[in-house]
Amino acid sequence: MIDLPQAALALHARALLLISAPAVALLNATELQAMAAHEIGHEYVWIEWNRARQRADRERLKELELICDAIAAVILRQLGMDPSKLIEGVEKVTRFNRERFGSATHENSYPTLGERRAFAREIDRWLRGSYHLTAYGRVATGTLPKRGCRPRRIGRIGVTIPPP
């Protein structure tokens, strides 16, 4: 746990999950687990995320956040958990931080809550048996990248995802 005034979770150096005290106090156990699953997703896109950050490619950073949402949804579903808890957690953290600190300086590198909700609905449909996944109005299909592999760009989200 880290001592920050913001509610936050982050993957540090591909090895350490950082969770702020306000996040622990704010989120219930299921939401905390869901957000941790999202952070685990960053391991799969770590190299691409760093490249996008270095290039200040905000659109790619947004896409990679959605990919991490998708990875979290798959993890949560495989564990018998409700993937919608991720969006609930993101909404709580966003609301908490905005009420106390205003907009984050890097907020434009993240999908909006509306984009995340819409993408989460697509992920849910996909997990329930529809094998096409859309993001930003584009379609992608295929396989998740293995750890350390560079994702293949297909459409706007940059990776393809197999049927569950």
N, CA, C and O atoms as a DFTB+ gen file, in Angstrom:
656 C
 N C O
     1  1       0.849      -1.156       0.000
     2  2       0.000       0.000       0.000
     3  2       0.901       1.227       0.000
     4  3       1.937       1.268       0.664
     5  1       0.472       2.221      -0.764
     6  2       1.247       3.460      -0.833
     7  2       0.428       4.607      -0.233
     8  3      -0.803       4.595      -0.257
     9  1       1.137       5.579       0.295
    10  2       0.507       6.714       0.944
    11  2       0.365       7.849      -0.058
    12  3       1.286       8.643      -0.249
    13  1      -0.798       7.916      -0.696
    14  2      -1.132       8.991      -1.630
    15  2      -2.495       9.550      -1.247
    16  3      -3.302       8.834      -0.653
    17  1      -2.769      10.793      -1.565
    18  2      -4.114      11.314      -1.289
    19  2      -5.151      10.825      -2.302
    20  3      -6.341      10.786      -1.990
    21  1      -4.715      10.449      -3.523
    22  2      -5.618       9.971      -4.563
    23  2      -5.935       8.497      -4.354
    24  3      -5.138       7.742      -3.799
    25  1      -7.116       8.110      -4.812
    26  2      -7.437       6.689      -4.910
    27  2      -6.782       6.201      -6.197
    28  3      -7.058       6.736      -7.272
    29  1      -5.918       5.191      -6.101
    30  2      -5.185       4.748      -7.291
    31  2      -4.660       3.330      -7.119
    32  3      -4.343       2.885      -6.016
    33  1      -4.581       2.634      -8.255
    34  2      -3.886       1.357      -8.363
    35  2      -2.967       1.487      -9.566
    36  3      -3.332       2.113     -10.561
    37  1      -1.788       0.906      -9.485
    38  2      -0.851       0.982     -10.597
    39  2       0.107      -0.201     -10.541
    40  3       0.453      -0.693      -9.467
    41  1       0.525      -0.642     -11.715
    42  2       1.556      -1.662     -11.817
    43  2       2.891      -0.942     -11.954
    44  3       3.073      -0.138     -12.868
    45  1       3.809      -1.221     -11.064
    46  2       5.123      -0.567     -11.077
    47  2       6.186      -1.558     -11.542
    48  3       6.332      -2.645     -10.983
    49  1       6.914      -1.167     -12.562
    50  2       8.051      -1.945     -13.068
    51  2       7.695      -3.393     -13.371
    52  3       8.519      -4.291     -13.198
    53  1       6.483      -3.614     -13.818
    54  2       6.016      -4.945     -14.222
    55  2       6.029      -5.954     -13.087
    56  3       5.856      -7.149     -13.329
    57  1       6.230      -5.503     -11.853
    58  2       6.428      -6.477     -10.781
    59  2       5.651      -6.192      -9.506
    60  3       5.444      -7.097      -8.698
    61  1       5.223      -4.970      -9.314
    62  2       4.657      -4.599      -8.031
    63  2       3.336      -3.870      -8.242
    64  3       3.277      -2.877      -8.968
    65  1       2.284      -4.364      -7.611
    66  2       0.989      -3.704      -7.675
    67  2       0.908      -2.697      -6.537
    68  3       0.955      -3.068      -5.364
    69  1       0.786      -1.432      -6.885
    70  2       0.679      -0.364      -5.901
    71  2      -0.796      -0.023      -5.704
    72  3      -1.531       0.161      -6.674
    73  1      -1.220       0.060      -4.450
    74  2      -2.601       0.397      -4.127
    75  2      -2.558       1.487      -3.061
    76  3      -1.927       1.319      -2.018
    77  1      -3.230       2.601      -3.329
    78  2      -3.227       3.695      -2.354
    79  2      -4.213       3.407      -1.227
    80  3      -5.180       2.663      -1.397
    81  1      -3.947       4.010      -0.080
    82  2      -4.838       3.841       1.074
    83  2      -6.267       4.286       0.761
    84  3      -7.206       3.594       1.154
    85  1      -6.473       5.424       0.064
    86  2      -7.851       5.793      -0.271
    87  2      -8.563       4.758      -1.154
    88  3      -9.772       4.567      -1.025
    89  1      -7.829       4.094      -2.043
    90  2      -8.442       3.060      -2.887
    91  2      -8.915       1.885      -2.032
    92  3      -9.998       1.344      -2.254
    93  1      -8.103       1.498      -1.064
    94  2      -8.475       0.396      -0.172
    95  2      -9.718       0.765       0.621
    96  3     -10.605      -0.067       0.808
    97  1      -9.789       2.009       1.089
    98  2     -10.942       2.446       1.873
    99  2     -12.198       2.611       1.016
   100  3     -13.308       2.380       1.494
   101  1     -12.030       3.006      -0.236
   102  2     -13.141       3.333      -1.124
   103  2     -13.789       2.112      -1.768
   104  3     -15.015       2.026      -1.850
   105  1     -12.973       1.174      -2.223
   106  2     -13.462       0.049      -3.017
   107  2     -13.808      -1.145      -2.142
   108  3     -13.157      -1.400      -1.129
   109  1     -14.843      -1.874      -2.548
   110  2     -15.104      -3.131      -1.854
   111  2     -14.137      -4.185      -2.404
   112  3     -13.432      -3.933      -3.382
   113  1     -14.107      -5.338      -1.789
   114  2     -13.118      -6.367      -2.152
   115  2     -13.225      -6.776      -3.620
   116  3     -12.207      -6.961      -4.286
   117  1     -14.441      -6.917      -4.124
   118  2     -14.625      -7.354      -5.511
   119  2     -14.138      -6.291      -6.490
   120  3     -13.495      -6.613      -7.489
   121  1     -14.440      -5.030      -6.209
   122  2     -13.968      -3.947      -7.077
   123  2     -12.450      -3.841      -7.036
   124  3     -11.813      -3.603      -8.062
   125  1     -11.880      -4.013      -5.876
   126  2     -10.425      -3.969      -5.739
   127  2      -9.779      -5.102      -6.537
   128  3      -8.768      -4.891      -7.208
   129  1     -10.353      -6.292      -6.468
   130  2      -9.835      -7.422      -7.246
   131  2      -9.972      -7.162      -8.742
   132  3      -9.074      -7.487      -9.518
   133  1     -11.095      -6.575      -9.144
   134  2     -11.310      -6.284     -10.562
   135  2     -10.293      -5.261     -11.067
   136  3      -9.745      -5.408     -12.160
   137  1     -10.049      -4.244     -10.279
   138  2      -9.070      -3.232     -10.699
   139  2      -7.653      -3.798     -10.684
   140  3      -6.824      -3.405     -11.505
   141  1      -7.369      -4.706      -9.769
   142  2      -6.062      -5.380      -9.781
   143  2      -5.918      -6.213     -11.055
   144  3      -4.835      -6.269     -11.638
   145  1      -7.005      -6.863     -11.490
   146  2      -6.965      -7.639     -12.737
   147  2      -6.657      -6.727     -13.927
   148  3      -5.928      -7.122     -14.837
   149  1      -7.206      -5.512     -13.921
   150  2      -6.894      -4.551     -14.988
   151  2      -5.402      -4.223     -14.973
   152  3      -4.760      -4.186     -16.023
   153  1      -4.860      -3.987     -13.796
   154  2      -3.433      -3.658     -13.697
   155  2      -2.573      -4.829     -14.167
   156  3      -1.534      -4.616     -14.792
   157  1      -2.985      -6.046     -13.879
   158  2      -2.277      -7.229     -14.389
   159  2      -2.264      -7.202     -15.912
   160  3      -1.285      -7.611     -16.536
   161  1      -3.341      -6.724     -16.503
   162  2      -3.407      -6.604     -17.962
   163  2      -2.288      -5.751     -18.528
   164  3      -1.861      -5.965     -19.662
   165  1      -1.809      -4.791     -17.756
   166  2      -0.709      -3.951     -18.243
   167  2       0.566      -4.754     -18.484
   168  3       1.397      -4.360     -19.302
   169  1       0.727      -5.858     -17.792
   170  2       1.894      -6.714     -18.035
   171  2       1.917      -7.188     -19.490
   172  3       2.985      -7.285     -20.095
   173  1       0.750      -7.480     -20.046
   174  2       0.663      -7.991     -21.414
   175  2       0.951      -6.928     -22.465
   176  3       1.342      -7.256     -23.585
   177  1       0.761      -5.661     -22.118
   178  2       0.958      -4.588     -23.100
   179  2       2.051      -3.617     -22.654
   180  3       2.126      -2.491     -23.148
   181  1       2.890      -4.050     -21.730
   182  2       3.878      -3.171     -21.101
   183  2       4.781      -2.465     -22.117
   184  3       4.962      -1.249     -22.049
   185  1       5.331      -3.206     -23.032
   186  2       6.259      -2.620     -24.010
   187  2       5.530      -1.610     -24.886
   188  3       6.007      -0.493     -25.087
   189  1       4.387      -2.003     -25.400
   190  2       3.606      -1.103     -26.258
   191  2       3.136       0.129     -25.481
   192  3       3.120       1.232     -26.026
   193  1       2.756      -0.050     -24.219
   194  2       2.309       1.071     -23.390
   195  2       3.459       2.069     -23.194
   196  3       3.255       3.279     -23.294
   197  1       4.658       1.563     -22.919
   198  2       5.814       2.450     -22.748
   199  2       6.146       3.196     -24.034
   200  3       6.488       4.378     -23.999
   201  1       6.046       2.513     -25.159
   202  2       6.291       3.191     -26.443
   203  2       5.280       4.312     -26.658
   204  3       5.641       5.426     -27.037
   205  1       4.019       4.002     -26.413
   206  2       2.970       5.010     -26.599
   207  2       3.168       6.182     -25.641
   208  3       2.967       7.334     -26.024
   209  1       3.552       5.903     -24.417
   210  2       3.795       6.965     -23.434
   211  2       4.964       7.835     -23.879
   212  3       4.893       9.060     -23.786
   213  1       6.036       7.216     -24.359
   214  2       7.202       7.982     -24.808
   215  2       6.867       8.853     -26.020
   216  3       7.401       9.953     -26.161
   217  1       5.991       8.365     -26.887
   218  2       5.576       9.131     -28.071
   219  2       4.441      10.115     -27.754
   220  3       4.028      10.889     -28.619
   221  1       3.943      10.084     -26.522
   222  2       2.771      10.887     -26.118
   223  2       1.594      10.601     -27.041
   224  3       0.846      11.505     -27.414
   225  1       1.441       9.326     -27.405
   226  2       0.366       8.877     -28.293
   227  2      -0.875       8.583     -27.448
   228  3      -1.115       7.446     -27.040
   229  1      -1.642       9.618     -27.201
   230  2      -2.801       9.499     -26.315
   231  2      -3.833       8.512     -26.821
   232  3      -4.429       7.778     -26.033
   233  1      -4.052       8.486     -28.128
   234  2      -5.037       7.544     -28.683
   235  2      -4.613       6.094     -28.433
   236  3      -5.436       5.254     -28.071
   237  1      -3.339       5.813     -28.628
   238  2      -2.854       4.448     -28.387
   239  2      -2.930       4.111     -26.901
   240  3      -3.275       2.984     -26.548
   241  1      -2.620       5.055     -26.032
   242  2      -2.728       4.810     -24.591
   243  2      -4.173       4.482     -24.210
   244  3      -4.413       3.599     -23.387
   245  1      -5.128       5.187     -24.803
   246  2      -6.539       4.893     -24.548
   247  2      -6.889       3.482     -25.003
   248  3      -7.572       2.741     -24.296
   249  1      -6.416       3.124     -26.181
   250  2      -6.672       1.777     -26.712
   251  2      -6.091       0.707     -25.788
   252  3      -6.728      -0.313     -25.527
   253  1      -4.885       0.950     -25.301
   254  2      -4.235      -0.026     -24.425
   255  2      -4.971      -0.147     -23.087
   256  3      -5.028      -1.234     -22.511
   257  1      -5.529       0.946     -22.596
   258  2      -6.356       0.867     -21.383
   259  2      -7.565      -0.026     -21.625
   260  3      -7.937      -0.816     -20.758
   261  1      -8.178       0.092     -22.797
   262  2      -9.327      -0.767     -23.114
   263  2      -8.898      -2.231     -23.242
   264  3      -9.634      -3.132     -22.842
   265  1      -7.725      -2.461     -23.791
   266  2      -7.215      -3.830     -23.868
   267  2      -7.047      -4.394     -22.453
   268  3      -7.382      -5.551     -22.201
   269  1      -6.529      -3.577     -21.537
   270  2      -6.383      -4.025     -20.148
   271  2      -7.744      -4.287     -19.515
   272  3      -7.881      -5.204     -18.706
   273  1      -8.745      -3.499     -19.871
   274  2     -10.113      -3.774     -19.404
   275  2     -10.574      -5.137     -19.916
   276  3     -11.183      -5.909     -19.175
   277  1     -10.283      -5.430     -21.182
   278  2     -10.689      -6.717     -21.763
   279  2      -9.970      -7.874     -21.074
   280  3     -10.588      -8.892     -20.763
   281  1      -8.688      -7.726     -20.839
   282  2      -7.917      -8.766     -20.149
   283  2      -8.492      -8.988     -18.753
   284  3      -8.647     -10.127     -18.314
   285  1      -8.805      -7.900     -18.062
   286  2      -9.394      -8.014     -16.721
   287  2     -10.722      -8.758     -16.777
   288  3     -10.993      -9.611     -15.932
   289  1     -11.543      -8.441     -17.762
   290  2     -12.842      -9.108     -17.883
   291  2     -12.672     -10.613     -18.077
   292  3     -13.400     -11.408     -17.482
   293  1     -11.711     -10.996     -18.910
   294  2     -11.448     -12.429     -19.133
   295  2     -10.973     -13.083     -17.836
   296  3     -11.455     -14.155     -17.468
   297  1     -10.038     -12.448     -17.151
   298  2      -9.534     -12.990     -15.884
   299  2     -10.674     -13.160     -14.892
   300  3     -10.827     -14.219     -14.283
   301  1     -11.472     -12.111     -14.735
   302  2     -12.561     -12.147     -13.764
   303  2     -13.579     -13.226     -14.120
   304  3     -14.043     -13.951     -13.240
   305  1     -13.928     -13.339     -15.393
   306  2     -14.890     -14.360     -15.818
   307  2     -14.331     -15.756     -15.532
   308  3     -15.059     -16.634     -15.069
   309  1     -13.039     -15.962     -15.807
   310  2     -12.432     -17.274     -15.552
   311  2     -12.400     -17.600     -14.068
   312  3     -12.383     -18.773     -13.694
   313  1     -12.392     -16.581     -13.221
   314  2     -12.407     -16.792     -11.777
   315  2     -13.830     -16.877     -11.222
   316  3     -14.027     -17.014     -10.015
   317  1     -14.818     -16.793     -12.117
   318  2     -16.216     -16.849     -11.688
   319  2     -16.702     -15.555     -11.074
   320  3     -17.669     -15.548     -10.312
   321  1     -16.033     -14.450     -11.403
   322  2     -16.381     -13.142     -10.845
   323  2     -17.079     -12.292     -11.905
   324  3     -17.002     -12.586     -13.098
   325  1     -17.747     -11.255     -11.467
   326  2     -18.497     -10.363     -12.342
   327  2     -17.578      -9.295     -12.925
   328  3     -17.081      -8.446     -12.184
   329  1     -17.339      -9.317     -14.248
   330  2     -16.466      -8.322     -14.870
   331  2     -16.973      -6.880     -14.745
   332  3     -16.187      -5.940     -14.859
   333  1     -18.270      -6.700     -14.513
   334  2     -18.800      -5.335     -14.405
   335  2     -18.257      -4.609     -13.177
   336  3     -18.356      -3.385     -13.092
   337  1     -17.694      -5.339     -12.238
   338  2     -17.138      -4.707     -11.034
   339  2     -15.941      -3.821     -11.367
   340  3     -15.615      -2.905     -10.612
   341  1     -15.283      -4.094     -12.504
   342  2     -14.172      -3.238     -12.923
   343  2     -14.673      -1.826     -13.199
   344  3     -14.113      -0.858     -12.685
   345  1     -15.710      -1.704     -13.999
   346  2     -16.236      -0.380     -14.348
   347  2     -16.779       0.314     -13.102
   348  3     -16.609       1.523     -12.940
   349  1     -17.431      -0.447     -12.222
   350  2     -17.919       0.148     -10.971
   351  2     -16.756       0.719     -10.163
   352  3     -16.862       1.811      -9.606
   353  1     -15.659      -0.013     -10.101
   354  2     -14.483       0.466      -9.381
   355  2     -13.872       1.688     -10.036
   356  3     -13.506       2.644      -9.354
   357  1     -13.759       1.663     -11.363
   358  2     -13.204       2.807     -12.093
   359  2     -14.065       4.041     -11.861
   360  3     -13.545       5.138     -11.654
   361  1     -15.382       3.861     -11.895
   362  2     -16.287       4.994     -11.668
   363  2     -16.112       5.569     -10.262
   364  3     -16.074       6.788     -10.093
   365  1     -16.007       4.705      -9.257
   366  2     -15.808       5.177      -7.883
   367  2     -14.506       5.951      -7.732
   368  3     -14.479       7.028      -7.137
   369  1     -13.428       5.395      -8.274
   370  2     -12.116       6.040      -8.167
   371  2     -12.121       7.378      -8.910
   372  3     -11.610       8.375      -8.399
   373  1     -12.692       7.401     -10.102
   374  2     -12.745       8.634     -10.886
   375  2     -13.543       9.701     -10.148
   376  3     -13.097      10.842     -10.029
   377  1     -14.711       9.335      -9.658
   378  2     -15.556      10.283      -8.924
   379  2     -14.832      10.815      -7.674
   380  3     -14.828      12.018      -7.415
   381  1     -14.228       9.909      -6.914
   382  2     -13.492      10.287      -5.706
   383  2     -12.395      11.298      -6.028
   384  3     -12.289      12.342      -5.384
   385  1     -11.591      10.980      -7.020
   386  2     -10.456      11.842      -7.362
   387  2     -10.908      13.179      -7.946
   388  3     -10.329      14.215      -7.617
   389  1     -11.927      13.181      -8.802
   390  2     -12.416      14.441      -9.377
   391  2     -13.001      15.351      -8.312
   392  3     -12.776      16.561      -8.341
   393  1     -13.751      14.785      -7.369
   394  2     -14.353      15.603      -6.313
   395  2     -13.291      16.265      -5.451
   396  3     -13.500      17.369      -4.949
   397  1     -12.182      15.618      -5.277
   398  2     -11.142      16.147      -4.397
   399  2     -10.049      16.925      -5.118
   400  3      -9.478      17.861      -4.558
   401  1      -9.756      16.543      -6.358
   402  2      -8.596      17.121      -7.036
   403  2      -8.892      17.708      -8.415
   404  3      -7.993      18.269      -9.041
   405  1     -10.115      17.594      -8.897
   406  2     -10.434      18.039     -10.249
   407  2      -9.962      17.010     -11.269
   408  3      -9.696      15.860     -10.920
   409  1      -9.861      17.418     -12.508
   410  2      -9.424      16.513     -13.569
   411  2      -7.938      16.197     -13.423
   412  3      -7.136      17.062     -13.072
   413  1      -7.590      14.953     -13.695
   414  2      -6.182      14.553     -13.658
   415  2      -5.449      15.158     -14.850
   416  3      -6.038      15.335     -15.916
   417  1      -4.180      15.473     -14.676
   418  2      -3.402      16.066     -15.764
   419  2      -3.252      15.105     -16.942
   420  3      -3.095      15.548     -18.080
   421  1      -3.296      13.812     -16.688
   422  2      -3.131      12.818     -17.756
   423  2      -4.460      12.152     -18.135
   424  3      -4.468      11.103     -18.779
   425  1      -5.580      12.762     -17.735
   426  2      -6.892      12.168     -17.985
   427  2      -7.173      11.962     -19.470
   428  3      -7.906      11.044     -19.836
   429  1      -6.598      12.804     -20.328
   430  2      -6.830      12.663     -21.768
   431  2      -6.098      11.472     -22.370
   432  3      -6.222      11.222     -23.569
   433  1      -5.345      10.736     -21.573
   434  2      -4.692       9.510     -22.042
   435  2      -5.501       8.268     -21.680
   436  3      -5.062       7.142     -21.913
   437  1      -6.682       8.482     -21.111
   438  2      -7.555       7.380     -20.716
   439  2      -8.880       7.485     -21.462
   440  3      -9.323       8.586     -21.785
   441  1      -9.511       6.352     -21.735
   442  2     -10.854       6.420     -22.323
   443  2     -11.802       7.104     -21.340
   444  3     -11.598       7.045     -20.127
   445  1     -12.822       7.741     -21.862
   446  2     -13.832       8.329     -20.989
   447  2     -14.611       7.202     -20.306
   448  3     -14.554       6.048     -20.729
   449  1     -15.332       7.554     -19.253
   450  2     -16.163       6.542     -18.595
   451  2     -17.194       5.990     -19.565
   452  3     -17.494       4.796     -19.538
   453  1     -17.740       6.846     -20.420
   454  2     -18.702       6.387     -21.424
   455  2     -18.090       5.385     -22.394
   456  3     -18.710       4.373     -22.722
   457  1     -16.870       5.669     -22.853
   458  2     -16.187       4.731     -23.754
   459  2     -15.909       3.411     -23.042
   460  3     -16.047       2.340     -23.634
   461  1     -15.523       3.488     -21.786
   462  2     -15.222       2.259     -21.040
   463  2     -16.488       1.445     -20.806
   464  3     -16.471       0.220     -20.920
   465  1     -17.588       2.123     -20.479
   466  2     -18.856       1.402     -20.279
   467  2     -19.284       0.706     -21.571
   468  3     -19.667      -0.464     -21.555
   469  1     -19.218       1.433     -22.692
   470  2     -19.608       0.856     -23.980
   471  2     -18.711      -0.332     -24.333
   472  3     -19.198      -1.367     -24.787
   473  1     -17.425      -0.183     -24.128
   474  2     -16.493      -1.272     -24.424
   475  2     -16.749      -2.455     -23.501
   476  3     -16.673      -3.606     -23.933
   477  1     -17.054      -2.183     -22.227
   478  2     -17.354      -3.263     -21.276
   479  2     -18.590      -4.048     -21.720
   480  3     -18.642      -5.267     -21.559
   481  1     -19.586      -3.349     -22.280
   482  2     -20.768      -4.066     -22.804
   483  2     -20.377      -4.970     -23.962
   484  3     -20.871      -6.093     -24.069
   485  1     -19.486      -4.485     -24.836
   486  2     -19.006      -5.310     -25.948
   487  2     -18.238      -6.530     -25.439
   488  3     -18.412      -7.638     -25.944
   489  1     -17.401      -6.319     -24.451
   490  2     -16.635      -7.426     -23.865
   491  2     -17.591      -8.449     -23.271
   492  3     -17.416      -9.654     -23.455
   493  1     -18.602      -7.965     -22.558
   494  2     -19.573      -8.870     -21.946
   495  2     -20.284      -9.700     -23.007
   496  3     -20.453     -10.908     -22.844
   497  1     -20.703      -9.051     -24.101
   498  2     -21.353      -9.801     -25.196
   499  2     -20.388     -10.830     -25.776
   500  3     -20.779     -11.961     -26.063
   501  1     -19.135     -10.438     -25.946
   502  2     -18.129     -11.345     -26.485
   503  2     -17.925     -12.537     -25.561
   504  3     -17.852     -13.677     -26.019
   505  1     -17.834     -12.273     -24.261
   506  2     -17.634     -13.362     -23.303
   507  2     -18.840     -14.294     -23.241
   508  3     -18.709     -15.465     -22.884
   509  1     -19.991     -13.779     -23.582
   510  2     -21.202     -14.606     -23.574
   511  2     -21.404     -15.352     -24.888
   512  3     -22.393     -16.069     -25.040
   513  1     -20.478     -15.193     -25.848
   514  2     -20.565     -16.013     -27.044
   515  2     -20.451     -15.299     -28.363
   516  3     -20.321     -15.965     -29.391
   517  1     -20.491     -13.974     -28.400
   518  2     -20.272     -13.254     -29.640
   519  2     -18.771     -13.115     -29.818
   520  3     -18.083     -12.649     -28.910
   521  1     -18.250     -13.512     -30.974
   522  2     -16.804     -13.581     -31.148
   523  2     -16.180     -12.369     -31.814
   524  3     -15.003     -12.404     -32.171
   525  1     -16.934     -11.310     -31.986
   526  2     -16.358     -10.090     -32.552
   527  2     -16.379      -9.012     -31.504
   528  3     -17.392      -8.807     -30.835
   529  1     -15.278      -8.325     -31.355
   530  2     -15.099      -7.310     -30.343
   531  2     -14.895      -5.970     -31.037
   532  3     -14.043      -5.859     -31.918
   533  1     -15.655      -4.960     -30.660
   534  2     -15.497      -3.657     -31.295
   535  2     -14.966      -2.638     -30.296
   536  3     -15.259      -2.694     -29.102
   537  1     -14.194      -1.728     -30.809
   538  2     -13.718      -0.603     -29.994
   539  2     -13.563       0.570     -30.938
   540  3     -12.989       0.433     -32.018
   541  1     -14.064       1.701     -30.543
   542  2     -14.020       2.884     -31.392
   543  2     -14.620       2.592     -32.769
   544  3     -14.172       3.142     -33.775
   545  1     -15.627       1.731     -32.809
   546  2     -16.303       1.440     -34.059
   547  2     -15.556       0.492     -34.974
   548  3     -15.962       0.322     -36.124
   549  1     -14.493      -0.128     -34.520
   550  2     -13.710      -1.061     -35.333
   551  2     -13.869      -2.474     -34.787
   552  3     -14.339      -2.652     -33.663
   553  1     -13.489      -3.464     -35.555
   554  2     -13.624      -4.859     -35.137
   555  2     -12.252      -5.524     -35.115
   556  3     -11.398      -5.257     -35.961
   557  1     -12.063      -6.397     -34.124
   558  2     -10.824      -7.166     -34.040
   559  2     -11.160      -8.569     -33.571
   560  3     -12.073      -8.758     -32.768
   561  1     -10.420      -9.562     -34.072
   562  2     -10.565     -10.945     -33.613
   563  2      -9.196     -11.593     -33.614
   564  3      -8.286     -11.084     -34.269
   565  1      -9.013     -12.702     -32.902
   566  2      -7.733     -13.398     -32.938
   567  2      -7.266     -13.866     -31.587
   568  3      -8.050     -14.472     -30.857
   569  1      -5.994     -13.610     -31.204
   570  2      -5.455     -14.116     -29.942
   571  2      -4.782     -13.019     -29.134
   572  3      -4.260     -12.053     -29.689
   573  1      -4.802     -13.181     -27.815
   574  2      -4.114     -12.239     -26.934
   575  2      -2.602     -12.404     -27.094
   576  3      -2.117     -13.507     -27.346
   577  1      -1.866     -11.314     -26.949
   578  2      -0.411     -11.440     -27.023
   579  2       0.121     -12.174     -25.798
   580  3      -0.428     -12.050     -24.703
   581  1       1.173     -12.925     -25.986
   582  2       1.832     -13.568     -24.857
   583  2       2.670     -12.522     -24.135
   584  3       3.007     -11.483     -24.702
   585  1       2.999     -12.804     -22.893
   586  2       3.801     -11.858     -22.114
   587  2       5.064     -11.484     -22.871
   588  3       5.773     -12.350     -23.385
   589  1       5.336     -10.200     -22.933
   590  2       6.554      -9.714     -23.557
   591  2       6.503      -9.626     -25.069
   592  3       7.444      -9.130     -25.688
   593  1       5.418     -10.101     -25.681
   594  2       5.305     -10.045     -27.137
   595  2       4.674      -8.724     -27.556
   596  3       3.838      -8.168     -26.844
   597  1       5.073      -8.244     -28.688
   598  2       4.468      -7.026     -29.225
   599  2       3.123      -7.393     -29.844
   600  3       3.052      -8.291     -30.682
   601  1       2.048      -6.699     -29.433
   602  2       0.748      -6.997     -30.017
   603  2       0.713      -6.648     -31.499
   604  3       1.323      -5.666     -31.923
   605  1       0.015      -7.434     -32.271
   606  2      -0.173      -7.171     -33.684
   607  2      -1.286      -6.140     -33.836
   608  3      -2.348      -6.284     -33.230
   609  1      -1.056      -5.104     -34.636
   610  2      -2.080      -4.065     -34.810
   611  2      -3.144      -4.545     -35.772
   612  3      -2.870      -4.859     -36.930
   613  1      -4.356      -4.594     -35.269
   614  2      -5.522      -4.885     -36.093
   615  2      -6.591      -3.898     -35.670
   616  3      -6.953      -3.843     -34.494
   617  1      -7.095      -3.125     -36.600
   618  2      -8.081      -2.117     -36.239
   619  2      -7.455      -1.092     -35.325
   620  3      -6.250      -0.849     -35.388
   621  1      -8.269      -0.487     -34.471
   622  2      -7.784       0.568     -33.614
   623  2      -7.300       0.063     -32.262
   624  3      -6.533       0.759     -31.596
   625  1      -7.728      -1.145     -31.827
   626  2      -7.317      -1.556     -30.490
   627  2      -6.006      -2.310     -30.490
   628  3      -5.414      -2.488     -29.426
   629  1      -5.524      -2.761     -31.638
   630  2      -4.159      -3.230     -31.733
   631  2      -3.885      -4.677     -31.424
   632  3      -2.777      -5.142     -31.694
   633  1      -4.817      -5.414     -30.878
   634  2      -4.615      -6.848     -30.701
   635  2      -5.892      -7.543     -31.109
   636  3      -6.940      -6.918     -31.271
   637  1      -5.783      -8.839     -31.272
   638  2      -6.977      -9.623     -31.547
   639  2      -7.216     -10.550     -30.366
   640  3      -6.279     -10.967     -29.685
   641  1      -8.451     -10.858     -30.141
   642  2      -8.828     -11.616     -28.962
   643  2      -9.632     -12.834     -29.382
   644  3     -10.563     -12.704     -30.176
   645  1      -9.298     -14.025     -28.869
   646  2      -9.968     -15.252     -29.286
   647  2     -11.333     -15.408     -28.626
   648  3     -11.633     -14.720     -27.650
   649  1     -12.163     -16.309     -29.153
   650  2     -13.397     -16.627     -28.465
   651  2     -13.090     -17.226     -27.107
   652  3     -12.089     -17.929     -26.965
   653  1     -13.932     -16.968     -26.088
   654  2     -13.664     -17.531     -24.756
   655  2     -13.767     -19.048     -24.748
   656  3     -13.570     -19.674     -23.707
